[in-house]
C-alpha cells in the first residue's frame, strides 16, 4: 500500500515554528501536540529565522510592483496606438482590417 506524504500549509508551519521559537515546550512536546516529527519542527524553525529579515522588505517590493504596473500600462497604450495606426494604413492601402487573433 502506497503512503502519501502529508502536506502542511504555510500558516501551520509558521505557527509551529513560532511555538518552537518561544521555547515554552520541548521539541518532543511540540511534536506530539502537532503530530509532526521534531526534526521537521527544527527545520521549519531554522527556515523561519533565516527568512525573518525579509518580513519588513515588503515595502520595497510594493514600490517595485507599482512601477512595473505603470510600465506595463504604458506599453499597452503604446501597442494600442500602433495597432490603430496599422489599421488606418491598412484601410488606405486596401487591406482587410477585421482579422481575428
LUMLUMRO-753393 format. One line per field, with one value per residue (C-alpha): residue number from 1; residue in three letters; y negated, z, x. Coordinates in Angstrom, 1 decimal, always signed. Last residue first. Example, Ala and Ser with C-alpha at 12.3 -4.5 7.8 and 13.67 -1.06 7.14 Angstrom:
# LUMLUMRO-753393
num c(2/1)
residu c(SER/ALA)
north c(+1.1/+4.5)
up c(+7.1/+7.8)
east c(+13.7/+12.3)
# end
This chain:
# LUMLUMRO-753393
num c(101/100/99/98/97/96/95/94/93/92/91/90/89/88/87/86/85/84/83/82/81/80/79/78/77/76/75/74/73/72/71/70/69/68/67/66/65/64/63/62/61/60/59/58/57/56/55/54/53/52/51/50/49/48/47/46/45/44/43/42/41/40/39/38/37/36/35/34/33/32/31/30/29/28/27/26/25/24/23/22/21/20/19/18/17/16/15/14/13/12/11/10/9/8/7/6/5/4/3/2/1)
residu c(UNK/UNK/UNK/UNK/UNK/UNK/UNK/UNK/UNK/UNK/UNK/UNK/UNK/UNK/UNK/UNK/UNK/UNK/UNK/UNK/UNK/UNK/UNK/UNK/UNK/UNK/UNK/UNK/UNK/UNK/UNK/UNK/UNK/UNK/UNK/UNK/UNK/UNK/UNK/UNK/UNK/UNK/UNK/UNK/UNK/UNK/UNK/UNK/UNK/UNK/UNK/UNK/UNK/UNK/UNK/UNK/UNK/UNK/UNK/UNK/UNK/UNK/UNK/UNK/UNK/UNK/UNK/UNK/UNK/UNK/UNK/UNK/UNK/UNK/UNK/UNK/UNK/UNK/UNK/UNK/UNK/UNK/UNK/UNK/UNK/UNK/UNK/UNK/UNK/UNK/UNK/UNK/UNK/UNK/UNK/UNK/UNK/UNK/UNK/UNK/UNK)
north c(-36.7/-37.8/-39.9/-42.6/-45.1/-43.9/-45.5/-48.4/-50.5/-53.3/-50.8/-49.1/-52.4/-53.1/-49.6/-50.0/-53.3/-51.7/-48.9/-51.2/-53.3/-50.2/-49.0/-52.2/-52.2/-48.6/-49.6/-52.5/-50.2/-47.7/-50.4/-51.6/-48.1/-47.6/-50.8/-49.7/-46.3/-47.8/-50.1/-47.1/-45.1/-48.0/-47.9/-44.1/-44.3/-44.1/-40.4/-39.7/-39.5/-36.7/-34.4/-32.7/-32.5/-30.9/-28.4/-27.4/-27.0/-25.0/-22.7/-22.2/-21.4/-18.9/-17.2/-17.0/-15.0/-16.4/-15.5/-19.0/-18.1/-15.2/-17.1/-20.2/-18.0/-16.4/-19.7/-20.9/-23.4/-27.1/-27.5/-30.6/-29.8/-26.3/-27.8/-30.3/-27.5/-25.6/-28.7/-29.3/-25.7/-25.8/-29.1/-27.7/-24.9/-21.3/-18.5/-14.9/-12.4/-9.6/-6.0/-3.4/+0.0)
up c(-33.4/-35.5/-38.6/-39.4/-41.2/-44.8/-47.0/-49.3/-48.9/-47.0/-44.9/-44.0/-43.0/-40.6/-39.1/-38.7/-36.8/-34.6/-33.7/-33.0/-30.7/-28.9/-28.6/-27.0/-24.5/-23.5/-23.0/-20.8/-18.7/-18.4/-17.2/-14.6/-13.3/-13.1/-11.0/-8.7/-8.3/-7.5/-4.8/-3.3/-3.2/-1.4/+1.3/+1.6/+3.0/+6.5/+6.5/+4.6/+7.8/+9.1/+6.3/+8.2/+11.4/+9.7/+7.9/+11.2/+12.9/+10.0/+10.0/+13.8/+13.5/+10.8/+13.0/+15.9/+13.7/+13.3/+15.1/+16.4/+20.1/+20.0/+18.1/+20.2/+23.3/+21.8/+20.7/+24.2/+25.3/+26.2/+23.8/+22.2/+19.0/+18.8/+19.1/+16.4/+14.1/+14.7/+13.8/+10.7/+9.5/+10.0/+8.1/+5.3/+4.9/+5.6/+3.1/+4.2/+2.1/+0.5/+1.7/-1.0/+0.0)
east c(-6.5/-9.4/-8.6/-11.0/-8.7/-8.8/-6.1/-7.0/-3.8/-5.7/-7.5/-4.3/-2.7/-5.6/-5.5/-1.7/-2.1/-4.8/-2.4/+0.5/-1.7/-2.9/+0.7/+1.8/-1.1/-0.3/+3.3/+2.4/+0.1/+3.0/+5.4/+2.8/+2.4/+6.2/+6.5/+3.7/+5.3/+8.6/+7.0/+5.3/+8.5/+10.2/+7.6/+7.7/+11.3/+9.9/+9.4/+12.7/+14.8/+12.6/+13.7/+16.6/+14.5/+11.6/+13.9/+15.5/+12.2/+10.8/+13.9/+13.6/+9.9/+10.7/+13.3/+10.8/+8.4/+4.9/+1.7/+1.1/+0.9/+3.4/+6.0/+5.5/+6.1/+9.2/+10.5/+10.3/+7.6/+7.8/+10.6/+9.0/+10.9/+9.3/+5.8/+6.7/+7.9/+4.7/+2.6/+4.7/+4.3/+0.6/+0.3/+2.5/+0.1/+1.2/+1.4/+1.3/+3.2/+1.2/+1.6/+1.3/+0.0)
# end
